[in-house]
């Protein structure tokens, strides 16, 4: 309606993208603006309010009251992707302060030195809430900007207090807002009204309001008529556009912050809603409550329920802190990060990361989930970590959610185009459903509402829900009646698929699965026999056999255990080469596509890297055999494979292990790549990102880096080995042994984290061209931070040391596999 009212008073202007003509017009010219991209994915913070369940769902009937469905992220000192609605539905791409001086125009993300702190800490200095203080100091020394960022637990609103300090009265500070409504940046409209800024796509609305009136509000198309572009061209906001009109595009909004002497404090509130009225109400409610009250509620101070209460509810957290080397700082943050990456419409839906990997080079012209989606494998790691902390509620609700992503005869036709990491696989837009194909397996990747995105079959992702259910039952979280129901409804069909396989018919996928051969390994890139996948399959079947016995399904119990033993006997004959090319030539292969591990068969190309013979590709996936209890830590196959894996004289492309040092920290700290010849990372030669706009081509030098999760996995193995080597069957490690494990593996993971205690997917290994990114060796790259799996692996390692038993180990497995 506002557009119709304004149209009557508009002046006609002639505009081209090459020469923007500014006039006293209400409609911003230059549609649709520049092509949008997502934000830098090396987040130094993420946040959302803590909400409690009511009968296993998020509801205003819970003690926490109204449910806020807003998530935010921070990177390079600014607010980046902010979601409203479902956890993957970005509405805001970036929000930052722009500073105009007599001879410069600065952006916070590029022209300041940033520091991230926590607004709430306990008596030991441990973060106690996902509320942040960002301090940005100008590189030119002329100003300082402090910002406090959190959400309103009772409203769909983001709060950002801005404290601008400069003794120079000539400096002007502006708020610049870059929307990405409905998870894309190219279909938006924007307008101003009464000192407020609005952005919309269809009816979904974002509004920016402040505790004091914003000055000179304006909207426009990015790169053509937005306020930042006009400041750059004219040095001032000569034209104030009140609307971008009827043509959607990549829009941005700007307003000047009112200055009050050397230090200006103003509270910015961004309200969200499915229509304008709801967005206005959200923002107004938060502004009325005020900064102090909303922050106290978010933190859980006084009678309110917030993040401090969640941490207090974690029954194992206090004891686990004793096994850290930073007094529990990363552990506190990891607990909150794992909980924060759960959707609040579909309770229990745990995503992989609140980021788009290599986001600043990923086009935002259409919606993408990035890592803000459900993978049952990452999901298992998170649920097990939450259980390790003592969060039995979330781990139970998460387990129950998994039914939504299991393939049944009622699974709807595929909604996505079948894109996946297997770029070599021909895929199409078939809408064939699952009614004619094998069922029981769990989907590769879905939205949190169950919408199908990728449909590759990864057998570990079908085994892990069984393992999780068994663990919850043994922990007393699921009763006998609960597990009987879930066995019949979800776990027995999964175990049947792991035993029998079958022809998959869903979307592009028309593949006959013959377990333990998997269509995709845990890195979604190769098919065949994988030690890591097979370890999970065996464990899933042994635990399924136990559940079958519990529920009286004796035929199932026998079938599952027989299959597990058969697969176990198949591991070394099919996956352990005795004619390799490294070390003593005897080691586990990453994957092999036939029953002969000695034939040196060529693997598929992957991530622009040409496929190499299977006996050249090393990885640590075989350690999952020890973690779950399929093999002993002292098994000679395991030991001989480790010596080859850790060889740091291997050619750079095939080397897996790296060591890192840090200024002021004594010692070296180990890290491992996913596997040799990994291409899932930045180019060694040009530095381009993996999914950059520069399309990767074969032999473009893309290189996967070190992943922190493998330091955690090795720490678990080191614990298992220390236990296995205890003299006289002693079951307790000495304090010295525990300290060695803490100071090697726990400390390494703590050092991999950034200043916001966010753990990345990958850290820079120091190999190749670094001129583009200027990464620090041993710190995160621009892949994805925080990665939930990284935080989960850290939590599980700390719990394992606290228990002096590997948290993911299933004693029943080794017991049942004995001859």
Beta strands, then each sheet from edge to edge (+ up, - down):
strand 1: 45-47
strand 2: 53-54
strand 3: 57-58
strand 4: 70-75
strand 5: 78-79
strand 6: 82-84
strand 7: 90-101
strand 8: 104-107
strand 9: 112-118
strand 10: 132-138
strand 11: 144-151
strand 12: 157-165
strand 13: 172-179
strand 14: 189-193
strand 15: 196-201
strand 16: 204-210
strand 17: 215-221
strand 18: 251-256
strand 19: 263-273
strand 20: 445-446
strand 21: 452-454
strand 22: 502-506
strand 23: 509-513
strand 24: 576-577
strand 25: 587-588
strand 26: 657-662
strand 27: 665-673
strand 28: 706-707
sheet 1: 1+ 4- 5+
sheet 2: 1+ 4- 6+ 7- 8+
sheet 3: 1+ 4- 6+ 7- 13+ 18- 17+
sheet 4: 2+ 3-
sheet 5: 9+ 10- 11+ 12- 19+ 16- 15+ 14-
sheet 6: 20+ 21-
sheet 7: 22+ 23-
sheet 8: 24+ 25-
sheet 9: 26+ 27- 28+
end
